Amino acid sequence: MDRLHHVAIVVPEVAAAAAWYRARFGVEIIYEDATWALLRFANIDLALVVPGQHPPHIAIERPDAACYGRLKPHRDGTASVYIDDSFGNVIEIMQAGLPVGRAA
């Protein structure tokens, strides 16, 4: 069974959105910079992204992620490829087993 790693939503300002979620919910900030943040809930991560940097998407971990296309390394230590499902939704296929980098 594949693992749903995170859901990404678009926000106008990452720092303000991360602060909002932190003030209201029990989240841990795994990574944060000016263009995106990764917030950890008990059962899933939530990515906050700015318009134009990353599309809203769901991310799925797979050990064979490279079968979906050329993996792009990311600044947080992960690697993935973006694909569209047959309905136009963006799916990020992440290489399973790679750690997420430092928290900001």
N, CA, C and O atoms as a Tinker XYZ file with bonds, in Angstrom:
   416  protein
     1  N      0.842000   -1.172000    0.000000    73     2
     2  CA     0.000000    0.000000    0.000000    64     1     3
     3  C      0.892000    1.241000    0.000000    63     2     4     5
     4  O      1.809000    1.350000    0.814000    81     3
     5  N      0.625000    2.169000   -0.907000    73     3     6
     6  CA     1.412000    3.407000   -0.985000    64     5     7
     7  C      1.044000    4.330000    0.175000    63     6     8     9
     8  O     -0.031000    4.220000    0.764000    81     7
     9  N      1.966000    5.243000    0.486000    73     7    10
    10  CA     1.777000    6.188000    1.585000    64     9    11
    11  C      1.514000    7.584000    1.027000    63    10    12    13
    12  O      2.284000    8.096000    0.214000    81    11
    13  N      0.421000    8.189000    1.475000    73    11    14
    14  CA     0.160000    9.589000    1.159000    64    13    15
    15  C      1.055000   10.418000    2.059000    63    14    16    17
    16  O      0.892000   10.399000    3.279000    81    15
    17  N      1.989000   11.141000    1.481000    73    15    18
    18  CA     2.990000   11.882000    2.251000    64    17    19
    19  C      2.472000   13.239000    2.706000    63    18    20    21
    20  O      2.568000   13.582000    3.884000    81    19
    21  N      1.917000   14.016000    1.763000    73    19    22
    22  CA     1.384000   15.326000    2.131000    64    21    23
    23  C      0.366000   15.805000    1.116000    63    22    24    25
    24  O      0.258000   15.285000    0.006000    81    23
    25  N     -0.369000   16.807000    1.537000    73    23    26
    26  CA    -1.268000   17.560000    0.676000    64    25    27
    27  C     -0.716000   18.978000    0.647000    63    26    28    29
    28  O     -0.318000   19.509000    1.684000    81    27
    29  N     -0.687000   19.592000   -0.523000    73    27    30
    30  CA    -0.166000   20.953000   -0.656000    64    29    31
    31  C     -1.291000   21.902000   -1.033000    63    30    32    33
    32  O     -2.059000   21.643000   -1.959000    81    31
    33  N     -1.374000   23.014000   -0.291000    73    31    34
    34  CA    -2.354000   24.048000   -0.587000    64    33    35
    35  C     -1.624000   25.358000   -0.847000    63    34    36    37
    36  O     -0.541000   25.596000   -0.312000    81    35
    37  N     -2.226000   26.202000   -1.671000    73    35    38
    38  CA    -1.637000   27.494000   -2.019000    64    37    39
    39  C     -2.076000   28.534000   -0.996000    63    38    40    41
    40  O     -3.254000   28.631000   -0.652000    81    39
    41  N     -1.106000   29.307000   -0.518000    73    39    42
    42  CA    -1.360000   30.399000    0.423000    64    41    43
    43  C     -0.645000   31.653000   -0.086000    63    42    44    45
    44  O      0.355000   31.536000   -0.794000    81    43
    45  N     -1.137000   32.855000    0.257000    73    43    46
    46  CA    -0.478000   34.062000   -0.241000    64    45    47
    47  C      0.844000   34.374000    0.454000    63    46    48    49
    48  O      1.725000   34.999000   -0.137000    81    47
    49  N      0.985000   33.941000    1.709000    73    47    50
    50  CA     2.210000   34.205000    2.459000    64    49    51
    51  C      2.494000   33.024000    3.382000    63    50    52    53
    52  O      1.706000   32.726000    4.279000    81    51
    53  N      3.612000   32.361000    3.158000    73    51    54
    54  CA     3.937000   31.133000    3.887000    64    53    55
    55  C      4.085000   31.372000    5.381000    63    54    56    57
    56  O      3.502000   30.634000    6.175000    81    55
    57  N      4.842000   32.376000    5.786000    73    55    58
    58  CA     5.092000   32.603000    7.217000    64    57    59
    59  C      3.794000   32.861000    7.974000    63    58    60    61
    60  O      3.588000   32.312000    9.056000    81    59
    61  N      2.923000   33.689000    7.414000    73    59    62
    62  CA     1.650000   33.987000    8.077000    64    61    63
    63  C      0.773000   32.739000    8.156000    63    62    64    65
    64  O      0.136000   32.488000    9.179000    81    63
    65  N      0.742000   31.964000    7.086000    73    63    66
    66  CA    -0.072000   30.746000    7.082000    64    65    67
    67  C      0.483000   29.721000    8.071000    63    66    68    69
    68  O     -0.283000   29.081000    8.792000    81    67
    69  N      1.800000   29.559000    8.111000    73    67    70
    70  CA     2.403000   28.617000    9.058000    64    69    71
    71  C      2.097000   29.037000   10.489000    63    70    72    73
    72  O      1.784000   28.195000   11.331000    81    71
    73  N      2.184000   30.328000   10.767000    73    71    74
    74  CA     1.868000   30.831000   12.109000    64    73    75
    75  C      0.405000   30.578000   12.452000    63    74    76    77
    76  O      0.091000   30.224000   13.589000    81    75
    77  N     -0.481000   30.752000   11.500000    73    75    78
    78  CA    -1.908000   30.507000   11.723000    64    77    79
    79  C     -2.152000   29.051000   12.103000    63    78    80    81
    80  O     -2.849000   28.770000   13.079000    81    79
    81  N     -1.584000   28.131000   11.339000    73    79    82
    82  CA    -1.769000   26.700000   11.632000    64    81    83
    83  C     -1.131000   26.324000   12.964000    63    82    84    85
    84  O     -1.703000   25.546000   13.727000    81    83
    85  N      0.041000   26.867000   13.246000    73    83    86
    86  CA     0.719000   26.548000   14.501000    64    85    87
    87  C     -0.083000   27.047000   15.704000    63    86    88    89
    88  O     -0.139000   26.369000   16.731000    81    87
    89  N     -0.700000   28.217000   15.590000    73    87    90
    90  CA    -1.471000   28.791000   16.700000    64    89    91
    91  C     -2.769000   28.038000   16.974000    63    90    92    93
    92  O     -3.284000   28.083000   18.091000    81    91
    93  N     -3.298000   27.352000   15.977000    73    91    94
    94  CA    -4.603000   26.723000   16.119000    64    93    95
    95  C     -4.579000   25.202000   16.241000    63    94    96    97
    96  O     -5.522000   24.604000   16.759000    81    95
    97  N     -3.522000   24.586000   15.775000    73    95    98
    98  CA    -3.472000   23.127000   15.727000    64    97    99
    99  C     -2.132000   22.635000   16.275000    63    98   100   101
   100  O     -1.146000   23.372000   16.299000    81    99
   101  N     -2.117000   21.396000   16.705000    73    99   102
   102  CA    -0.876000   20.805000   17.190000    64   101   103
   103  C     -0.029000   20.329000   16.034000    63   102   104   105
   104  O     -0.063000   19.150000   15.681000    81   103
   105  N      0.730000   21.230000   15.441000    73   103   106
   106  CA     1.581000   20.890000   14.302000    64   105   107
   107  C      3.038000   21.161000   14.642000    63   106   108   109
   108  O      3.358000   21.993000   15.491000    81   107
   109  N      3.896000   20.442000   13.964000    73   107   110
   110  CA     5.332000   20.686000   14.037000    64   109   111
   111  C      5.761000   21.221000   12.681000    63   110   112   113
   112  O      5.373000   20.670000   11.650000    81   111
   113  N      6.547000   22.274000   12.664000    73   111   114
   114  CA     7.052000   22.811000   11.400000    64   113   115
   115  C      8.338000   22.064000   11.065000    63   114   116   117
   116  O      9.350000   22.201000   11.752000    81   115
   117  N      8.278000   21.278000   10.006000    73   115   118
   118  CA     9.406000   20.453000    9.577000    64   117   119
   119  C     10.374000   21.273000    8.737000    63   118   120   121
   120  O     11.590000   21.133000    8.867000    81   119
   121  N      9.833000   22.129000    7.876000    73   119   122
   122  CA    10.649000   22.982000    7.006000    64   121   123
   123  C      9.857000   24.240000    6.713000    63   122   124   125
   124  O      8.636000   24.197000    6.567000    81   123
   125  N     10.555000   25.359000    6.629000    73   123   126
   126  CA     9.892000   26.609000    6.251000    64   125   127
   127  C     10.897000   27.541000    5.606000    63   126   128   129
   128  O     12.005000   27.721000    6.112000    81   127
   129  N     10.506000   28.135000    4.481000    73   127   130
   130  CA    11.241000   29.238000    3.888000    64   129   131
   131  C     10.206000   30.189000    3.285000    63   130   132   133
   132  O      9.016000   30.054000    3.571000    81   131
   133  N     10.620000   31.116000    2.483000    73   131   134
   134  CA     9.692000   32.130000    1.976000    64   133   135
   135  C      8.676000   31.594000    0.978000    63   134   136   137
   136  O      7.628000   32.209000    0.779000    81   135
   137  N      8.968000   30.447000    0.340000    73   135   138
   138  CA     8.069000   29.960000   -0.712000    64   137   139
   139  C      7.294000   28.701000   -0.356000    63   138   140   141
   140  O      6.340000   28.348000   -1.049000    81   139
   141  N      7.694000   28.012000    0.724000    73   139   142
   142  CA     6.899000   26.855000    1.138000    64   141   143
   143  C      7.279000   26.401000    2.533000    63   142   144   145
   144  O      8.373000   26.670000    3.031000    81   143
   145  N      6.342000   25.707000    3.140000    73   143   146
   146  CA     6.569000   25.135000    4.470000    64   145   147
   147  C      5.934000   23.754000    4.511000    63   146   148   149
   148  O      4.972000   23.469000    3.798000    81   147
   149  N      6.498000   22.903000    5.365000    73   147   150
   150  CA     5.936000   21.577000    5.571000    64   149   151
   151  C      5.576000   21.452000    7.048000    63   150   152   153
   152  O      6.438000   21.544000    7.923000    81   151
   153  N      4.287000   21.240000    7.309000    73   151   154
   154  CA     3.771000   21.132000    8.666000    64   153   155
   155  C      3.372000   19.690000    8.930000    63   154   156   157
   156  O      2.696000   19.073000    8.107000    81   155
   157  N      3.777000   19.156000   10.053000    73   155   158
   158  CA     3.474000   17.767000   10.393000    64   157   159
   159  C      2.310000   17.694000   11.370000    63   158   160   161
   160  O      2.362000   18.251000   12.467000    81   159
   161  N      1.273000   17.006000   10.957000    73   159   162
   162  CA     0.169000   16.611000   11.821000    64   161   163
   163  C      0.456000   15.177000   12.249000    63   162   164   165
   164  O      1.419000   14.580000   11.770000    81   163
   165  N     -0.347000   14.617000   13.131000    73   163   166
   166  CA    -0.112000   13.255000   13.612000    64   165   167
   167  C     -0.214000   12.222000   12.494000    63   166   168   169
   168  O      0.487000   11.211000   12.529000    81   167
   169  N     -1.069000   12.457000   11.507000    73   167   170
   170  CA    -1.318000   11.433000   10.497000    64   169   171
   171  C     -0.901000   11.801000    9.076000    63   170   172   173
   172  O     -0.912000   10.937000    8.199000    81   171
   173  N     -0.536000   13.050000    8.825000    73   171   174
   174  CA    -0.155000   13.463000    7.471000    64   173   175
   175  C      0.548000   14.816000    7.560000    63   174   176   177
   176  O      0.394000   15.535000    8.548000    81   175
   177  N      1.305000   15.156000    6.545000    73   175   178
   178  CA     1.935000   16.466000    6.468000    64   177   179
   179  C      1.107000   17.373000    5.553000    63   178   180   181
   180  O      0.415000   16.912000    4.645000    81   179
   181  N      1.201000   18.671000    5.824000    73   179   182
   182  CA     0.535000   19.688000    5.018000    64   181   183
   183  C      1.608000   20.630000    4.503000    63   182   184   185
   184  O      2.376000   21.192000    5.284000    81   183
   185  N      1.662000   20.803000    3.189000    73   183   186
   186  CA     2.596000   21.748000    2.585000    64   185   187
   187  C      1.853000   23.036000    2.274000    63   186   188   189
   188  O      0.742000   23.019000    1.743000    81   187
   189  N      2.479000   24.146000    2.611000    73   187   190
   190  CA     1.967000   25.470000    2.275000    64   189   191
   191  C      2.859000   26.020000    1.180000    63   190   192   193
   192  O      4.068000   26.150000    1.371000    81   191
   193  N      2.277000   26.347000    0.032000    73   191   194
   194  CA     3.065000   26.803000   -1.113000    64   193   195
   195  C      2.517000   28.131000   -1.623000    63   194   196   197
   196  O      1.328000   28.418000   -1.482000    81   195
   197  N      3.391000   28.936000   -2.215000    73   195   198
   198  CA     2.953000   30.208000   -2.783000    64   197   199
   199  C      2.597000   30.015000   -4.256000    63   198   200   201
   200  O      3.125000   29.117000   -4.911000    81   199
   201  N      1.709000   30.851000   -4.772000    73   199   202
   202  CA     1.331000   30.730000   -6.183000    64   201   203
   203  C      2.556000   30.830000   -7.087000    63   202   204   205
   204  O      3.447000   31.644000   -6.846000    81   203
   205  N      2.595000   30.012000   -8.111000    73   203   206
   206  CA     3.671000   30.054000   -9.087000    64   205   207
   207  C      4.887000   29.221000   -8.749000    63   206   208   209
   208  O      5.692000   28.949000   -9.640000    81   207
   209  N      5.063000   28.801000   -7.505000    73   207   210
   210  CA     6.205000   27.978000   -7.119000    64   209   211
   211  C      5.892000   26.496000   -7.261000    63   210   212   213
   212  O      6.649000   25.752000   -7.884000    81   211
   213  N      4.790000   26.078000   -6.691000    73   211   214
   214  CA     4.351000   24.688000   -6.741000    64   213   215
   215  C      2.844000   24.687000   -6.945000    63   214   216   217
   216  O      2.154000   25.559000   -6.417000    81   215
   217  N      2.332000   23.747000   -7.683000    73   215   218
   218  CA     0.876000   23.674000   -7.817000    64   217   219
   219  C      0.264000   23.021000   -6.575000    63   218   220   221
   220  O      0.952000   22.284000   -5.868000    81   219
   221  N     -1.007000   23.277000   -6.303000    73   219   222
   222  CA    -1.668000   22.491000   -5.267000    64   221   223
   223  C     -1.640000   21.025000   -5.715000    63   222   224   225
   224  O     -1.874000   20.725000   -6.886000    81   223
   225  N     -1.354000   20.120000   -4.781000    73   223   226
   226  CA    -1.190000   18.726000   -5.172000    64   225   227
   227  C     -1.301000   17.797000   -3.971000    63   226   228   229
   228  O     -1.361000   18.237000   -2.823000    81   227
   229  N     -1.327000   16.501000   -4.265000    73   227   230
   230  CA    -1.121000   15.488000   -3.236000    64   229   231
   231  C      0.178000   14.775000   -3.576000    63   230   232   233
   232  O      0.525000   14.610000   -4.746000    81   231
   233  N      0.890000   14.355000   -2.540000    73   231   234
   234  CA     2.178000   13.691000   -2.742000    64   233   235
   235  C      2.096000   12.260000   -2.222000    63   234   236   237
   236  O      1.637000   12.013000   -1.107000    81   235
   237  N      2.537000   11.345000   -3.032000    73   235   238
   238  CA     2.511000    9.912000   -2.716000    64   237   239
   239  C      3.941000    9.394000   -2.757000    63   238   240   241
   240  O      4.685000    9.664000   -3.700000    81   239
   241  N      4.318000    8.646000   -1.724000    73   239   242
   242  CA     5.649000    8.028000   -1.683000    64   241   243
   243  C      5.614000    6.679000   -2.378000    63   242   244   245
   244  O      4.698000    5.883000   -2.172000    81   243
   245  N      6.624000    6.433000   -3.205000    73   243   246
   246  CA     6.761000    5.140000   -3.878000    64   245   247
   247  C      8.233000    4.774000   -3.976000    63   246   248   249
   248  O      9.070000    5.643000   -4.220000    81   247
   249  N      8.561000    3.500000   -3.790000    73   247   250
   250  CA     9.953000    3.083000   -3.934000    64   249   251
   251  C     10.440000    3.149000   -5.382000    63   250   252   253
   252  O     11.644000    3.201000   -5.629000    81   251
   253  N      9.514000    3.147000   -6.333000    73   251   254
   254  CA     9.858000    3.178000   -7.750000    64   253   255
   255  C      9.483000    4.519000   -8.387000    63   254   256   257
   256  O      9.091000    4.557000   -9.554000    81   255
   257  N      9.599000    5.609000   -7.640000    73   255   258
   258  CA     9.167000    6.923000   -8.130000    64   257   259
   259  C      9.803000    7.273000   -9.475000    63   258   260   261
   260  O      9.165000    7.924000  -10.302000    81   259
   261  N     11.028000    6.860000   -9.704000    73   259   262
   262  CA    11.714000    7.181000  -10.957000    64   261   263
   263  C     11.026000    6.563000  -12.174000    63   262   264   265
   264  O     11.266000    6.996000  -13.301000    81   263
   265  N     10.186000    5.569000  -11.966000    73   263   266
   266  CA     9.438000    4.981000  -13.088000    64   265   267
   267  C      8.419000    5.963000  -13.667000    63   266   268   269
   268  O      7.931000    5.765000  -14.779000    81   267
   269  N      8.099000    7.011000  -12.925000    73   267   270
   270  CA     7.113000    7.993000  -13.361000    64   269   271
   271  C      7.752000    9.170000  -14.098000    63   270   272   273
   272  O      7.050000   10.038000  -14.616000    81   271
   273  N      9.065000    9.196000  -14.142000    73   271   274
   274  CA     9.772000   10.281000  -14.820000    64   273   275
   275  C     11.053000   10.620000  -14.077000    63   274   276   277
   276  O     11.382000   10.014000  -13.057000    81   275
   277  N     11.756000   11.588000  -14.604000    73   275   278
   278  CA    13.033000   11.997000  -14.008000    64   277   279
   279  C     12.789000   12.685000  -12.669000    63   278   280   281
   280  O     12.045000   13.662000  -12.592000    81   279
   281  N     13.421000   12.169000  -11.616000    73   279   282
   282  CA    13.264000   12.746000  -10.291000    64   281   283
   283  C     14.055000   14.039000  -10.176000    63   282   284   285
   284  O     15.191000   14.134000  -10.641000    81   283
   285  N     13.439000   15.027000   -9.553000    73   283   286
   286  CA    14.103000   16.301000   -9.310000    64   285   287
   287  C     14.424000   16.381000   -7.823000    63   286   288   289
   288  O     13.525000   16.236000   -6.995000    81   287
   289  N     15.691000   16.609000   -7.467000    73   287   290
   290  CA    16.019000   16.778000   -6.047000    64   289   291
   291  C     15.491000   18.120000   -5.548000    63   290   292   293
   292  O     15.510000   19.116000   -6.270000    81   291
   293  N     15.022000   18.130000   -4.309000    73   291   294
   294  CA    14.478000   19.344000   -3.704000    64   293   295
   295  C     15.369000   19.801000   -2.558000    63   294   296   297
   296  O     16.149000   19.017000   -2.017000    81   295
   297  N     15.250000   21.055000   -2.197000    73   295   298
   298  CA    16.102000   21.658000   -1.167000    64   297   299
   299  C     15.917000   21.044000    0.214000    63   298   300   301
   300  O     16.753000   21.256000    1.093000    81   299
   301  N     14.840000   20.287000    0.427000    73   299   302
   302  CA    14.618000   19.668000    1.743000    64   301   303
   303  C     15.167000   18.245000    1.819000    63   302   304   305
   304  O     14.972000   17.564000    2.826000    81   303
   305  N     15.853000   17.785000    0.763000    73   303   306
   306  CA    16.441000   16.459000    0.775000    64   305   307
   307  C     15.608000   15.389000    0.096000    63   306   308   309
   308  O     16.060000   14.253000   -0.044000    81   307
   309  N     14.392000   15.732000   -0.331000    73   307   310
   310  CA    13.547000   14.768000   -1.024000    64   309   311
   311  C     13.806000   14.846000   -2.527000    63   310   312   313
   312  O     14.509000   15.739000   -3.002000    81   311
   313  N     13.230000   13.901000   -3.267000    73   311   314
   314  CA    13.288000   13.914000   -4.731000    64   313   315
   315  C     11.954000   13.410000   -5.241000    63   314   316   317
   316  O     11.371000   12.482000   -4.680000    81   315
   317  N     11.471000   14.033000   -6.321000    73   315   318
   318  CA    10.157000   13.648000   -6.820000    64   317   319
   319  C      9.972000   14.056000   -8.265000    63   318   320   321
   320  O     10.810000   14.727000   -8.867000    81   319
   321  N      8.842000   13.624000   -8.799000    73   319   322
   322  CA     8.406000   14.023000  -10.129000    64   321   323
   323  C      6.916000   14.341000  -10.027000    63   322   324   325
   324  O      6.175000   13.678000   -9.300000    81   323
   325  N      6.493000   15.360000  -10.763000    73   323   326
   326  CA     5.082000   15.736000  -10.789000    64   325   327
   327  C      4.430000   15.139000  -12.030000    63   326   328   329
   328  O      4.994000   15.184000  -13.123000    81   327
   329  N      3.242000   14.582000  -11.850000    73   327   330
   330  CA     2.447000   14.075000  -12.962000    64   329   331
   331  C      1.014000   14.573000  -12.768000    63   330   332   333
   332  O      0.653000   15.039000  -11.687000    81   331
   333  N      0.213000   14.471000  -13.807000    73   331   334
   334  CA    -1.213000   14.776000  -13.706000    64   333   335
   335  C     -1.981000   13.473000  -13.742000    63   334   336   337
   336  O     -1.646000   12.563000  -14.499000    81   335
   337  N     -3.024000   13.388000  -12.912000    73   335   338
   338  CA    -3.896000   12.222000  -13.034000    64   337   339
   339  C     -4.805000   12.434000  -14.244000    63   338   340   341
   340  O     -4.733000   13.480000  -14.889000    81   339
   341  N     -5.641000   11.482000  -14.555000    73   339   342
   342  CA    -6.476000   11.588000  -15.749000    64   341   343
   343  C     -7.595000   12.608000  -15.609000    63   342   344   345
   344  O     -8.377000   12.798000  -16.541000    81   343
   345  N     -7.685000   13.274000  -14.445000    73   343   346
   346  CA    -8.724000   14.273000  -14.204000    64   345   347
   347  C     -8.143000   15.681000  -14.076000    63   346   348   349
   348  O     -8.873000   16.626000  -13.780000    81   347
   349  N     -6.820000   15.829000  -14.300000    73   347   350
   350  CA    -6.170000   17.123000  -14.256000    64   349   351
   351  C     -5.611000   17.521000  -12.899000    63   350   352   353
   352  O     -5.113000   18.636000  -12.748000    81   351
   353  N     -5.680000   16.636000  -11.908000    73   351   354
   354  CA    -5.094000   16.916000  -10.597000    64   353   355
   355  C     -3.601000   16.626000  -10.621000    63   354   356   357
   356  O     -3.153000   15.682000  -11.272000    81   355
   357  N     -2.836000   17.440000   -9.909000    73   355   358
   358  CA    -1.394000   17.256000   -9.860000    64   357   359
   359  C     -1.055000   16.284000   -8.736000    63   358   360   361
   360  O     -1.520000   16.424000   -7.604000    81   359
   361  N     -0.233000   15.298000   -9.078000    73   359   362
   362  CA     0.240000   14.298000   -8.136000    64   361   363
   363  C      1.763000   14.384000   -8.109000    63   362   364   365
   364  O      2.415000   14.333000   -9.152000    81   363
   365  N      2.315000   14.513000   -6.923000    73   363   366
   366  CA     3.767000   14.467000   -6.769000    64   365   367
   367  C      4.130000   13.050000   -6.347000    63   366   368   369
   368  O      3.648000   12.561000   -5.325000    81   367
   369  N      4.969000   12.397000   -7.125000    73   367   370
   370  CA     5.435000   11.058000   -6.782000    64   369   371
   371  C      6.816000   11.227000   -6.154000    63   370   372   373
   372  O      7.777000   11.606000   -6.825000    81   371
   373  N      6.897000   10.938000   -4.847000    73   371   374
   374  CA     8.134000   11.128000   -4.090000    64   373   375
   375  C      8.878000    9.810000   -3.938000    63   374   376   377
   376  O      8.265000    8.760000   -3.745000    81   375
   377  N     10.196000    9.871000   -4.026000    73   375   378
   378  CA    11.007000    8.691000   -3.780000    64   377   379
   379  C     10.888000    8.319000   -2.299000    63   378   380   381
   380  O     11.235000    9.115000   -1.426000    81   379
   381  N     10.408000    7.136000   -2.025000    73   379   382
   382  CA    10.264000    6.671000   -0.647000    64   381   383
   383  C     11.628000    6.503000    0.010000    63   382   384   385
   384  O     12.604000    6.128000   -0.639000    81   383
   385  N     11.676000    6.787000    1.302000    73   383   386
   386  CA    12.875000    6.548000    2.082000    64   385   387
   387  C     13.842000    7.711000    2.191000    63   386   388   389
   388  O     14.817000    7.622000    2.937000    81   387
   389  N     13.602000    8.803000    1.470000    73   387   390
   390  CA    14.477000    9.950000    1.585000    64   389   391
   391  C     13.989000   10.850000    2.715000    63   390   392   393
   392  O     12.797000   11.150000    2.788000    81   391
   393  N     14.881000   11.283000    3.593000    73   391   394
   394  CA    14.443000   12.102000    4.733000    64   393   395
   395  C     14.127000   13.527000    4.307000    63   394   396   397
   396  O     14.712000   14.054000    3.361000    81   395
   397  N     13.197000   14.135000    5.020000    73   395   398
   398  CA    12.934000   15.555000    4.841000    64   397   399
   399  C     13.969000   16.305000    5.639000    63   398   400   401
   400  O     14.292000   15.913000    6.760000    81   399
   401  N     14.498000   17.383000    5.078000    73   399   402
   402  CA    15.583000   18.135000    5.702000    64   401   403
   403  C     15.200000   18.937000    6.918000    63   402   404   405
   404  O     14.144000   18.735000    7.516000    81   403
   405  N     16.062000   19.831000    7.262000    73   403   406
   406  CA    15.989000   20.584000    8.501000    64   405   407
   407  C     14.751000   21.462000    8.595000    63   406   408   409
   408  O     14.210000   21.892000    7.576000    81   407
   409  N     14.314000   21.722000    9.791000    73   407   410
   410  CA    13.284000   22.712000   10.038000    64   409   411
   411  C     13.921000   24.089000   10.040000    63   410   412   413
   412  O     15.083000   24.252000   10.409000    81   411
   413  N     13.158000   25.058000    9.629000    73   411   414
   414  CA    13.698000   26.425000    9.587000    64   413   415
   415  C     13.598000   27.085000   10.953000    63   414   416
   416  O     14.002000   28.237000   11.114000    81   415
